[in-house]
Amino acid sequence: MKKKLWRISAALCLGFLSLKGPEALAANQVLYRLYNQTSGEHFFTLDQNEREQLIKNGWHDEGAAWETPDKGDPVYRLYNPLTDVHHYTKEQAEYERLEKQGWRGEGEAFKTLTKDQAKANRSEIVTIKRAYNPNATEAAHNFTSRDAEQKNLIAKGWHDEGVAFYGYKPQKELAVVKICYAAGSKELANALRKKVEQGQSLTVKAKEFEGYRLISGSPELALSKVDGNTTVTFEYAELANAKSLAKLKDKIRKTTRLVAADYSSASWERVKNALKSSYDVAYSGNALQKDVFDELTKLEKATAKLVRVKGLTATLQSVEQVEEKNFNPKGWQKFGPAQKKAQAVLADPKATQKQVNQAHRELKKGIDQLVYVNDLKTLYQTTAKLKSNEYTRSSWKVLADANKMAKNVLNDTDVEQAAVNSTFKNLQKAQQELQAKGDKRHLKTLVSQGNQQQAKNYTKTIWDQLTSAISSSQQVLKDEEAVQSQVDEQTQNLQLALDGLEKRGQVNELEKIYREAKSYQAEDYAQDTWSAFATCRKNAQQGLKNKKELSQAEVERLMSELKASQEALVKVEEKLTSPN
C-alpha cells in the first residue's frame, strides 16, 4: 500500500479550520484547490494558512479555484474516516444521509451563489460542475470550474452530475512562476510554469533526476508575495559514475598502504589531507563526477610529490650510535660532515627528493670511508699490559710480534678496514694461545709430603707408585716451560698416590690362627664344611708367603674368612648323632 500524504482531517484535529457559521466568511473570498496525488482527492479551503500547511506536507497547490460570495446558499463539507477523503454538497438531505452512513459532518465550508444571483451576475460567475467515478473507492467526486477538465473526466467514464455550485471568477491577477532544472548549460527537463495570484506565496520543489544531484541549496523554495513573473532555477550536477568512483577508491586503497614513516612529514601531510577529502567524496554515497575527478587529480599530485626518506632514515639509524673515538681519524673526517648534512636534510620539511637522494649518496660514501679500529685498540691496550714472566717464552714471542703489528696499524692513518680486521684476528689468536706458566706451589708441598714417607711402612707396589709420582712431579718442578695444565695434571697424580698410601699389614695374629688351623684333619670333619675351611686355610697360607705385600685390610680379611670357616666346621661324630 502506498504511504498516504498528510490528510486534511489532521488539519481539522489541529484546529487549522474554524467552520462554525457564516459569520466566519468574508465577502468574495478566494477558494483554493489542492490535490493529493496519493488518494486523488481535490481539497477546497478558504484558509490561506491551511493551504500553506498542506503544501508543506506534500499536497500539490492548484491555485485559486473560484471566489465565493459573502451571501448565498451554504456548501457543507463531510469527512469519511474510512477512506480519508472529503465531499462537498449544498443539499441538506444529502448531507444528513451521508452522516447516517458514517461520514462526519464538518458544517459549512463556503457559500455558493443562488440561481437568481447567478442569473443576475451572469458575466462574472463560473459554474462548478460535479462528476462521479463509479469505480473509485476513494475520492469518487470531483468539482471543477473548468469545462475541459469536466469533459476529460466524462470521456474516461465518470458520470456527469451537472452544476453543483456557482461562484465568482477570480478577480486577482495571476503571476507566472517558471521553474527550470539545469546542470550547467544542460536542461534536464522542460521548464514548469505555475500560476499564482499576485501577492500570494508559493512553495516550489526541486525534482529528482537519475544520475544528478541538486547543488543549488534547499530542494524546497518558499516564494513569498509573488508580485510578478518569476524564474526559479534549480541547479544540478552530474553524479559520479561507477567507473570513476572505482578508480578513485582504488587510488585511495593503494595510498593507504603507504607508510607515513617512509616519507618526509610535509609531503606526507599533503597526502594525508588529500586522502581524507578523497575518502569523504568516494564514500559519500552521492559524489559528483566533478568532485571525483578533482579529488583523484589532487590525490595523484600529492602522491607524485611524496619525498621518500625511508632509505636515508634507515642508513642514518644504522650509524646513529657510532662515535668518532672508535674510528680512524682520516675516515671520520669524510663521514662526519656527510652525517650532519643527511640529518639536516631529513629535518628540513621542504627538502626535495633530489636533495634527499644526494644526501643519501654522500652519507653511504662517507660510511664506506670509515675504518673501525676500536676493537683492535681495546685488545691492544689489554695485551700490552700483560707481563712476559707469567707466560712461556714461545707463546709470549707470538703475542709480542702481534702487539707490534697492532701498534703499527693503529698509527697508520691510511690503513684499510681489511688490514685492521686481519691484525685484530692475529692478535686475538695470539692472546688466546698464550701459555701461562703453571703455579707450582701446591705441587712442591705434595712432593715434600711424599719425601717424608718411609718404604718400610708400605707394600712394595704402593711404595713404587708413590716414588714414581714424586719423580715425575720433580721433573715438572724443574721445567721452566711447564704450563698450568701440566702442573695440574702432575699435582693430581701425586695427590692420588698420596691418598692411596696404605700401610703394610700386621700378620702376627694371622700366623697364630694359621698355625692352629694346620693341626685340623679332614677325616675329623664333615666333607661339606671341610671344603670351605680348607680353601680359607690355603688362602691364608698363600698370603703369609707374600706377607710384605699384604695390606692391613687384606690381613684382616684373611683372618675373618679363616675364623668363620673354622667355626663352621662340623665333626663327623656330631653329624652321626644328629637327631636328623
Secondary structure as a PSIPRED ss2 file (coil, helix, strand):
# PSIPRED VFORMAT (PSIPRED V4.0)

   1 M C   1.000  0.000  0.000
   2 K C   1.000  0.000  0.000
   3 K C   1.000  0.000  0.000
   4 K C   1.000  0.000  0.000
   5 L C   1.000  0.000  0.000
   6 W C   1.000  0.000  0.000
   7 R C   1.000  0.000  0.000
   8 I H   0.000  1.000  0.000
   9 S H   0.000  1.000  0.000
  10 A H   0.000  1.000  0.000
  11 A H   0.000  1.000  0.000
  12 L H   0.000  1.000  0.000
  13 C H   0.000  1.000  0.000
  14 L H   0.000  1.000  0.000
  15 G C   1.000  0.000  0.000
  16 F C   1.000  0.000  0.000
  17 L C   1.000  0.000  0.000
  18 S C   1.000  0.000  0.000
  19 L C   1.000  0.000  0.000
  20 K C   1.000  0.000  0.000
  21 G C   1.000  0.000  0.000
  22 P H   0.000  1.000  0.000
  23 E H   0.000  1.000  0.000
  24 A H   0.000  1.000  0.000
  25 L C   1.000  0.000  0.000
  26 A C   1.000  0.000  0.000
  27 A C   1.000  0.000  0.000
  28 N C   1.000  0.000  0.000
  29 Q E   0.000  0.000  1.000
  30 V E   0.000  0.000  1.000
  31 L E   0.000  0.000  1.000
  32 Y E   0.000  0.000  1.000
  33 R E   0.000  0.000  1.000
  34 L E   0.000  0.000  1.000
  35 Y E   0.000  0.000  1.000
  36 N C   1.000  0.000  0.000
  37 Q C   1.000  0.000  0.000
  38 T C   1.000  0.000  0.000
  39 S C   1.000  0.000  0.000
  40 G C   1.000  0.000  0.000
  41 E C   1.000  0.000  0.000
  42 H E   0.000  0.000  1.000
  43 F E   0.000  0.000  1.000
  44 F E   0.000  0.000  1.000
  45 T E   0.000  0.000  1.000
  46 L C   1.000  0.000  0.000
  47 D C   1.000  0.000  0.000
  48 Q H   0.000  1.000  0.000
  49 N H   0.000  1.000  0.000
  50 E H   0.000  1.000  0.000
  51 R H   0.000  1.000  0.000
  52 E H   0.000  1.000  0.000
  53 Q H   0.000  1.000  0.000
  54 L H   0.000  1.000  0.000
  55 I H   0.000  1.000  0.000
  56 K H   0.000  1.000  0.000
  57 N C   1.000  0.000  0.000
  58 G C   1.000  0.000  0.000
  59 W C   1.000  0.000  0.000
  60 H E   0.000  0.000  1.000
  61 D E   0.000  0.000  1.000
  62 E E   0.000  0.000  1.000
  63 G E   0.000  0.000  1.000
  64 A E   0.000  0.000  1.000
  65 A E   0.000  0.000  1.000
  66 W E   0.000  0.000  1.000
  67 E E   0.000  0.000  1.000
  68 T E   0.000  0.000  1.000
  69 P C   1.000  0.000  0.000
  70 D C   1.000  0.000  0.000
  71 K C   1.000  0.000  0.000
  72 G C   1.000  0.000  0.000
  73 D E   0.000  0.000  1.000
  74 P E   0.000  0.000  1.000
  75 V E   0.000  0.000  1.000
  76 Y E   0.000  0.000  1.000
  77 R E   0.000  0.000  1.000
  78 L E   0.000  0.000  1.000
  79 Y E   0.000  0.000  1.000
  80 N E   0.000  0.000  1.000
  81 P C   1.000  0.000  0.000
  82 L C   1.000  0.000  0.000
  83 T C   1.000  0.000  0.000
  84 D C   1.000  0.000  0.000
  85 V E   0.000  0.000  1.000
  86 H E   0.000  0.000  1.000
  87 H E   0.000  0.000  1.000
  88 Y E   0.000  0.000  1.000
  89 T E   0.000  0.000  1.000
  90 K C   1.000  0.000  0.000
  91 E C   1.000  0.000  0.000
  92 Q H   0.000  1.000  0.000
  93 A H   0.000  1.000  0.000
  94 E H   0.000  1.000  0.000
  95 Y H   0.000  1.000  0.000
  96 E H   0.000  1.000  0.000
  97 R H   0.000  1.000  0.000
  98 L H   0.000  1.000  0.000
  99 E H   0.000  1.000  0.000
 100 K H   0.000  1.000  0.000
 101 Q C   1.000  0.000  0.000
 102 G C   1.000  0.000  0.000
 103 W C   1.000  0.000  0.000
 104 R E   0.000  0.000  1.000
 105 G E   0.000  0.000  1.000
 106 E E   0.000  0.000  1.000
 107 G E   0.000  0.000  1.000
 108 E E   0.000  0.000  1.000
 109 A E   0.000  0.000  1.000
 110 F E   0.000  0.000  1.000
 111 K E   0.000  0.000  1.000
 112 T E   0.000  0.000  1.000
 113 L C   1.000  0.000  0.000
 114 T C   1.000  0.000  0.000
 115 K H   0.000  1.000  0.000
 116 D H   0.000  1.000  0.000
 117 Q H   0.000  1.000  0.000
 118 A H   0.000  1.000  0.000
 119 K H   0.000  1.000  0.000
 120 A H   0.000  1.000  0.000
 121 N C   1.000  0.000  0.000
 122 R C   1.000  0.000  0.000
 123 S C   1.000  0.000  0.000
 124 E C   1.000  0.000  0.000
 125 I E   0.000  0.000  1.000
 126 V E   0.000  0.000  1.000
 127 T E   0.000  0.000  1.000
 128 I E   0.000  0.000  1.000
 129 K E   0.000  0.000  1.000
 130 R E   0.000  0.000  1.000
 131 A E   0.000  0.000  1.000
 132 Y E   0.000  0.000  1.000
 133 N C   1.000  0.000  0.000
 134 P C   1.000  0.000  0.000
 135 N C   1.000  0.000  0.000
 136 A C   1.000  0.000  0.000
 137 T C   1.000  0.000  0.000
 138 E C   1.000  0.000  0.000
 139 A C   1.000  0.000  0.000
 140 A C   1.000  0.000  0.000
 141 H E   0.000  0.000  1.000
 142 N E   0.000  0.000  1.000
 143 F E   0.000  0.000  1.000
 144 T E   0.000  0.000  1.000
 145 S C   1.000  0.000  0.000
 146 R C   1.000  0.000  0.000
 147 D H   0.000  1.000  0.000
 148 A H   0.000  1.000  0.000
 149 E H   0.000  1.000  0.000
 150 Q H   0.000  1.000  0.000
 151 K H   0.000  1.000  0.000
 152 N H   0.000  1.000  0.000
 153 L H   0.000  1.000  0.000
 154 I H   0.000  1.000  0.000
 155 A H   0.000  1.000  0.000
 156 K C   1.000  0.000  0.000
 157 G C   1.000  0.000  0.000
 158 W C   1.000  0.000  0.000
 159 H E   0.000  0.000  1.000
 160 D E   0.000  0.000  1.000
 161 E E   0.000  0.000  1.000
 162 G E   0.000  0.000  1.000
 163 V E   0.000  0.000  1.000
 164 A E   0.000  0.000  1.000
 165 F E   0.000  0.000  1.000
 166 Y E   0.000  0.000  1.000
 167 G E   0.000  0.000  1.000
 168 Y E   0.000  0.000  1.000
 169 K C   1.000  0.000  0.000
 170 P C   1.000  0.000  0.000
 171 Q C   1.000  0.000  0.000
 172 K C   1.000  0.000  0.000
 173 E C   1.000  0.000  0.000
 174 L E   0.000  0.000  1.000
 175 A E   0.000  0.000  1.000
 176 V E   0.000  0.000  1.000
 177 V E   0.000  0.000  1.000
 178 K E   0.000  0.000  1.000
 179 I E   0.000  0.000  1.000
 180 C E   0.000  0.000  1.000
 181 Y E   0.000  0.000  1.000
 182 A E   0.000  0.000  1.000
 183 A E   0.000  0.000  1.000
 184 G C   1.000  0.000  0.000
 185 S C   1.000  0.000  0.000
 186 K E   0.000  0.000  1.000
 187 E E   0.000  0.000  1.000
 188 L E   0.000  0.000  1.000
 189 A E   0.000  0.000  1.000
 190 N E   0.000  0.000  1.000
 191 A E   0.000  0.000  1.000
 192 L E   0.000  0.000  1.000
 193 R E   0.000  0.000  1.000
 194 K E   0.000  0.000  1.000
 195 K E   0.000  0.000  1.000
 196 V E   0.000  0.000  1.000
 197 E E   0.000  0.000  1.000
 198 Q C   1.000  0.000  0.000
 199 G C   1.000  0.000  0.000
 200 Q C   1.000  0.000  0.000
 201 S C   1.000  0.000  0.000
 202 L E   0.000  0.000  1.000
 203 T E   0.000  0.000  1.000
 204 V E   0.000  0.000  1.000
 205 K E   0.000  0.000  1.000
 206 A C   1.000  0.000  0.000
 207 K C   1.000  0.000  0.000
 208 E C   1.000  0.000  0.000
 209 F C   1.000  0.000  0.000
 210 E C   1.000  0.000  0.000
 211 G C   1.000  0.000  0.000
 212 Y E   0.000  0.000  1.000
 213 R E   0.000  0.000  1.000
 214 L E   0.000  0.000  1.000
 215 I C   1.000  0.000  0.000
 216 S C   1.000  0.000  0.000
 217 G C   1.000  0.000  0.000
 218 S C   1.000  0.000  0.000
 219 P C   1.000  0.000  0.000
 220 E E   0.000  0.000  1.000
 221 L E   0.000  0.000  1.000
 222 A E   0.000  0.000  1.000
 223 L E   0.000  0.000  1.000
 224 S C   1.000  0.000  0.000
 225 K C   1.000  0.000  0.000
 226 V C   1.000  0.000  0.000
 227 D C   1.000  0.000  0.000
 228 G C   1.000  0.000  0.000
 229 N C   1.000  0.000  0.000
 230 T E   0.000  0.000  1.000
 231 T E   0.000  0.000  1.000
 232 V E   0.000  0.000  1.000
 233 T E   0.000  0.000  1.000
 234 F E   0.000  0.000  1.000
 235 E E   0.000  0.000  1.000
 236 Y E   0.000  0.000  1.000
 237 A E   0.000  0.000  1.000
 238 E E   0.000  0.000  1.000
 239 L E   0.000  0.000  1.000
 240 A C   1.000  0.000  0.000
 241 N C   1.000  0.000  0.000
 242 A H   0.000  1.000  0.000
 243 K H   0.000  1.000  0.000
 244 S H   0.000  1.000  0.000
 245 L H   0.000  1.000  0.000
 246 A H   0.000  1.000  0.000
 247 K H   0.000  1.000  0.000
 248 L H   0.000  1.000  0.000
 249 K H   0.000  1.000  0.000
 250 D H   0.000  1.000  0.000
 251 K H   0.000  1.000  0.000
 252 I H   0.000  1.000  0.000
 253 R H   0.000  1.000  0.000
 254 K H   0.000  1.000  0.000
 255 T H   0.000  1.000  0.000
 256 T H   0.000  1.000  0.000
 257 R C   1.000  0.000  0.000
 258 L C   1.000  0.000  0.000
 259 V C   1.000  0.000  0.000
 260 A H   0.000  1.000  0.000
 261 A H   0.000  1.000  0.000
 262 D H   0.000  1.000  0.000
 263 Y E   0.000  0.000  1.000
 264 S C   1.000  0.000  0.000
 265 S H   0.000  1.000  0.000
 266 A H   0.000  1.000  0.000
 267 S H   0.000  1.000  0.000
 268 W H   0.000  1.000  0.000
 269 E H   0.000  1.000  0.000
 270 R H   0.000  1.000  0.000
 271 V H   0.000  1.000  0.000
 272 K H   0.000  1.000  0.000
 273 N H   0.000  1.000  0.000
 274 A H   0.000  1.000  0.000
 275 L H   0.000  1.000  0.000
 276 K H   0.000  1.000  0.000
 277 S H   0.000  1.000  0.000
 278 S H   0.000  1.000  0.000
 279 Y H   0.000  1.000  0.000
 280 D H   0.000  1.000  0.000
 281 V H   0.000  1.000  0.000
 282 A H   0.000  1.000  0.000
 283 Y C   1.000  0.000  0.000
 284 S C   1.000  0.000  0.000
 285 G C   1.000  0.000  0.000
 286 N C   1.000  0.000  0.000
 287 A C   1.000  0.000  0.000
 288 L E   0.000  0.000  1.000
 289 Q H   0.000  1.000  0.000
 290 K H   0.000  1.000  0.000
 291 D H   0.000  1.000  0.000
 292 V H   0.000  1.000  0.000
 293 F H   0.000  1.000  0.000
 294 D H   0.000  1.000  0.000
 295 E H   0.000  1.000  0.000
 296 L H   0.000  1.000  0.000
 297 T H   0.000  1.000  0.000
 298 K H   0.000  1.000  0.000
 299 L H   0.000  1.000  0.000
 300 E H   0.000  1.000  0.000
 301 K H   0.000  1.000  0.000
 302 A H   0.000  1.000  0.000
 303 T H   0.000  1.000  0.000
 304 A H   0.000  1.000  0.000
 305 K C   1.000  0.000  0.000
 306 L C   1.000  0.000  0.000
 307 V C   1.000  0.000  0.000
 308 R E   0.000  0.000  1.000
 309 V C   1.000  0.000  0.000
 310 K H   0.000  1.000  0.000
 311 G H   0.000  1.000  0.000
 312 L H   0.000  1.000  0.000
 313 T H   0.000  1.000  0.000
 314 A H   0.000  1.000  0.000
 315 T H   0.000  1.000  0.000
 316 L H   0.000  1.000  0.000
 317 Q H   0.000  1.000  0.000
 318 S H   0.000  1.000  0.000
 319 V C   1.000  0.000  0.000
 320 E C   1.000  0.000  0.000
 321 Q C   1.000  0.000  0.000
 322 V C   1.000  0.000  0.000
 323 E C   1.000  0.000  0.000
 324 E H   0.000  1.000  0.000
 325 K H   0.000  1.000  0.000
 326 N H   0.000  1.000  0.000
 327 F E   0.000  0.000  1.000
 328 N C   1.000  0.000  0.000
 329 P H   0.000  1.000  0.000
 330 K H   0.000  1.000  0.000
 331 G H   0.000  1.000  0.000
 332 W H   0.000  1.000  0.000
 333 Q H   0.000  1.000  0.000
 334 K H   0.000  1.000  0.000
 335 F H   0.000  1.000  0.000
 336 G H   0.000  1.000  0.000
 337 P H   0.000  1.000  0.000
 338 A H   0.000  1.000  0.000
 339 Q H   0.000  1.000  0.000
 340 K H   0.000  1.000  0.000
 341 K H   0.000  1.000  0.000
 342 A H   0.000  1.000  0.000
 343 Q H   0.000  1.000  0.000
 344 A H   0.000  1.000  0.000
 345 V H   0.000  1.000  0.000
 346 L H   0.000  1.000  0.000
 347 A H   0.000  1.000  0.000
 348 D C   1.000  0.000  0.000
 349 P C   1.000  0.000  0.000
 350 K C   1.000  0.000  0.000
 351 A C   1.000  0.000  0.000
 352 T C   1.000  0.000  0.000
 353 Q H   0.000  1.000  0.000
 354 K H   0.000  1.000  0.000
 355 Q H   0.000  1.000  0.000
 356 V H   0.000  1.000  0.000
 357 N H   0.000  1.000  0.000
 358 Q H   0.000  1.000  0.000
 359 A H   0.000  1.000  0.000
 360 H H   0.000  1.000  0.000
 361 R H   0.000  1.000  0.000
 362 E H   0.000  1.000  0.000
 363 L H   0.000  1.000  0.000
 364 K H   0.000  1.000  0.000
 365 K H   0.000  1.000  0.000
 366 G H   0.000  1.000  0.000
 367 I H   0.000  1.000  0.000
 368 D H   0.000  1.000  0.000
 369 Q H   0.000  1.000  0.000
 370 L C   1.000  0.000  0.000
 371 V C   1.000  0.000  0.000
 372 Y E   0.000  0.000  1.000
 373 V C   1.000  0.000  0.000
 374 N H   0.000  1.000  0.000
 375 D H   0.000  1.000  0.000
 376 L H   0.000  1.000  0.000
 377 K H   0.000  1.000  0.000
 378 T H   0.000  1.000  0.000
 379 L H   0.000  1.000  0.000
 380 Y H   0.000  1.000  0.000
 381 Q H   0.000  1.000  0.000
 382 T H   0.000  1.000  0.000
 383 T H   0.000  1.000  0.000
 384 A C   1.000  0.000  0.000
 385 K C   1.000  0.000  0.000
 386 L C   1.000  0.000  0.000
 387 K C   1.000  0.000  0.000
 388 S H   0.000  1.000  0.000
 389 N H   0.000  1.000  0.000
 390 E H   0.000  1.000  0.000
 391 Y E   0.000  0.000  1.000
 392 T C   1.000  0.000  0.000
 393 R H   0.000  1.000  0.000
 394 S H   0.000  1.000  0.000
 395 S H   0.000  1.000  0.000
 396 W H   0.000  1.000  0.000
 397 K H   0.000  1.000  0.000
 398 V H   0.000  1.000  0.000
 399 L H   0.000  1.000  0.000
 400 A H   0.000  1.000  0.000
 401 D H   0.000  1.000  0.000
 402 A H   0.000  1.000  0.000
 403 N H   0.000  1.000  0.000
 404 K H   0.000  1.000  0.000
 405 M H   0.000  1.000  0.000
 406 A H   0.000  1.000  0.000
 407 K H   0.000  1.000  0.000
 408 N H   0.000  1.000  0.000
 409 V H   0.000  1.000  0.000
 410 L H   0.000  1.000  0.000
 411 N H   0.000  1.000  0.000
 412 D C   1.000  0.000  0.000
 413 T C   1.000  0.000  0.000
 414 D C   1.000  0.000  0.000
 415 V C   1.000  0.000  0.000
 416 E C   1.000  0.000  0.000
 417 Q H   0.000  1.000  0.000
 418 A H   0.000  1.000  0.000
 419 A H   0.000  1.000  0.000
 420 V H   0.000  1.000  0.000
 421 N H   0.000  1.000  0.000
 422 S H   0.000  1.000  0.000
 423 T H   0.000  1.000  0.000
 424 F H   0.000  1.000  0.000
 425 K H   0.000  1.000  0.000
 426 N H   0.000  1.000  0.000
 427 L H   0.000  1.000  0.000
 428 Q H   0.000  1.000  0.000
 429 K H   0.000  1.000  0.000
 430 A H   0.000  1.000  0.000
 431 Q H   0.000  1.000  0.000
 432 Q H   0.000  1.000  0.000
 433 E C   1.000  0.000  0.000
 434 L C   1.000  0.000  0.000
 435 Q C   1.000  0.000  0.000
 436 A E   0.000  0.000  1.000
 437 K E   0.000  0.000  1.000
 438 G C   1.000  0.000  0.000
 439 D C   1.000  0.000  0.000
 440 K C   1.000  0.000  0.000
 441 R H   0.000  1.000  0.000
 442 H H   0.000  1.000  0.000
 443 L H   0.000  1.000  0.000
 444 K H   0.000  1.000  0.000
 445 T H   0.000  1.000  0.000
 446 L H   0.000  1.000  0.000
 447 V H   0.000  1.000  0.000
 448 S H   0.000  1.000  0.000
 449 Q H   0.000  1.000  0.000
 450 G H   0.000  1.000  0.000
 451 N H   0.000  1.000  0.000
 452 Q C   1.000  0.000  0.000
 453 Q C   1.000  0.000  0.000
 454 Q C   1.000  0.000  0.000
 455 A H   0.000  1.000  0.000
 456 K H   0.000  1.000  0.000
 457 N H   0.000  1.000  0.000
 458 Y E   0.000  0.000  1.000
 459 T C   1.000  0.000  0.000
 460 K H   0.000  1.000  0.000
 461 T H   0.000  1.000  0.000
 462 I H   0.000  1.000  0.000
 463 W H   0.000  1.000  0.000
 464 D H   0.000  1.000  0.000
 465 Q H   0.000  1.000  0.000
 466 L H   0.000  1.000  0.000
 467 T H   0.000  1.000  0.000
 468 S H   0.000  1.000  0.000
 469 A H   0.000  1.000  0.000
 470 I H   0.000  1.000  0.000
 471 S H   0.000  1.000  0.000
 472 S H   0.000  1.000  0.000
 473 S H   0.000  1.000  0.000
 474 Q H   0.000  1.000  0.000
 475 Q H   0.000  1.000  0.000
 476 V H   0.000  1.000  0.000
 477 L H   0.000  1.000  0.000
 478 K H   0.000  1.000  0.000
 479 D C   1.000  0.000  0.000
 480 E C   1.000  0.000  0.000
 481 E C   1.000  0.000  0.000
 482 A C   1.000  0.000  0.000
 483 V E   0.000  0.000  1.000
 484 Q H   0.000  1.000  0.000
 485 S H   0.000  1.000  0.000
 486 Q H   0.000  1.000  0.000
 487 V H   0.000  1.000  0.000
 488 D H   0.000  1.000  0.000
 489 E H   0.000  1.000  0.000
 490 Q H   0.000  1.000  0.000
 491 T H   0.000  1.000  0.000
 492 Q H   0.000  1.000  0.000
 493 N H   0.000  1.000  0.000
 494 L H   0.000  1.000  0.000
 495 Q H   0.000  1.000  0.000
 496 L H   0.000  1.000  0.000
 497 A H   0.000  1.000  0.000
 498 L H   0.000  1.000  0.000
 499 D H   0.000  1.000  0.000
 500 G C   1.000  0.000  0.000
 501 L C   1.000  0.000  0.000
 502 E C   1.000  0.000  0.000
 503 K E   0.000  0.000  1.000
 504 R E   0.000  0.000  1.000
 505 G C   1.000  0.000  0.000
 506 Q C   1.000  0.000  0.000
 507 V C   1.000  0.000  0.000
 508 N H   0.000  1.000  0.000
 509 E H   0.000  1.000  0.000
 510 L H   0.000  1.000  0.000
 511 E H   0.000  1.000  0.000
 512 K H   0.000  1.000  0.000
 513 I H   0.000  1.000  0.000
 514 Y H   0.000  1.000  0.000
 515 R H   0.000  1.000  0.000
 516 E H   0.000  1.000  0.000
 517 A H   0.000  1.000  0.000
 518 K H   0.000  1.000  0.000
 519 S C   1.000  0.000  0.000
 520 Y C   1.000  0.000  0.000
 521 Q C   1.000  0.000  0.000
 522 A H   0.000  1.000  0.000
 523 E H   0.000  1.000  0.000
 524 D H   0.000  1.000  0.000
 525 Y E   0.000  0.000  1.000
 526 A C   1.000  0.000  0.000
 527 Q H   0.000  1.000  0.000
 528 D H   0.000  1.000  0.000
 529 T H   0.000  1.000  0.000
 530 W H   0.000  1.000  0.000
 531 S H   0.000  1.000  0.000
 532 A H   0.000  1.000  0.000
 533 F H   0.000  1.000  0.000
 534 A H   0.000  1.000  0.000
 535 T H   0.000  1.000  0.000
 536 C H   0.000  1.000  0.000
 537 R H   0.000  1.000  0.000
 538 K H   0.000  1.000  0.000
 539 N H   0.000  1.000  0.000
 540 A H   0.000  1.000  0.000
 541 Q H   0.000  1.000  0.000
 542 Q H   0.000  1.000  0.000
 543 G H   0.000  1.000  0.000
 544 L H   0.000  1.000  0.000
 545 K H   0.000  1.000  0.000
 546 N C   1.000  0.000  0.000
 547 K H   0.000  1.000  0.000
 548 K H   0.000  1.000  0.000
 549 E H   0.000  1.000  0.000
 550 L C   1.000  0.000  0.000
 551 S E   0.000  0.000  1.000
 552 Q H   0.000  1.000  0.000
 553 A H   0.000  1.000  0.000
 554 E H   0.000  1.000  0.000
 555 V H   0.000  1.000  0.000
 556 E H   0.000  1.000  0.000
 557 R H   0.000  1.000  0.000
 558 L H   0.000  1.000  0.000
 559 M H   0.000  1.000  0.000
 560 S H   0.000  1.000  0.000
 561 E H   0.000  1.000  0.000
 562 L H   0.000  1.000  0.000
 563 K H   0.000  1.000  0.000
 564 A H   0.000  1.000  0.000
 565 S H   0.000  1.000  0.000
 566 Q H   0.000  1.000  0.000
 567 E H   0.000  1.000  0.000
 568 A C   1.000  0.000  0.000
 569 L C   1.000  0.000  0.000
 570 V C   1.000  0.000  0.000
 571 K E   0.000  0.000  1.000
 572 V H   0.000  1.000  0.000
 573 E H   0.000  1.000  0.000
 574 E H   0.000  1.000  0.000
 575 K H   0.000  1.000  0.000
 576 L H   0.000  1.000  0.000
 577 T C   1.000  0.000  0.000
 578 S C   1.000  0.000  0.000
 579 P C   1.000  0.000  0.000
 580 N C   1.000  0.000  0.000
